[in-house]
Amino acid sequence: MQDKSIDGALLALRKQIIRGNGEGIAHVEALLVMRGVPMPAVLPAKKPDAARKGMMRIIILDGIRQGYRTQRELAAYVAGKRPDLDPRAAYLRTTQALQKMRLAGMVRQESGVWLAQ
């Protein structure tokens, strides 16, 4: 096994132990020190995004089908479906999603009202 493979495996193990609150960190770090490998800071694991990719599109299209047509109505609908978002964040996310959906030809806006294509 090459030295860089061993170093990489030890660094990965160190990260796994730190993020998982496991035991043995002192042993792994001692091996890294002995090998002269610098130990970068380990950031906490990213928490999974509450919204899966495409979820905003699904929520917005569902809202349009249920009769919510203006941007404010759709944002309020999104806020109800996504309790992790405050109303302002729901409005911003709705705005971004509507613009992307408009560019993709999924929705169109007529007189301030959003319609599905």
Buried (B, 14 or more C-beta within 10 A) or exposed (E): EEEEEEBEEBBEBBBEBBEEEEEEEEEBBEBBEEEEBEEEEEEEEEEEEEBEEEBBBEBBBBBBEEEBBEBEBBBBBBBBBBEEBEEEBBBEBBEEBBEEBBEEEBBEBEEEEBEEE
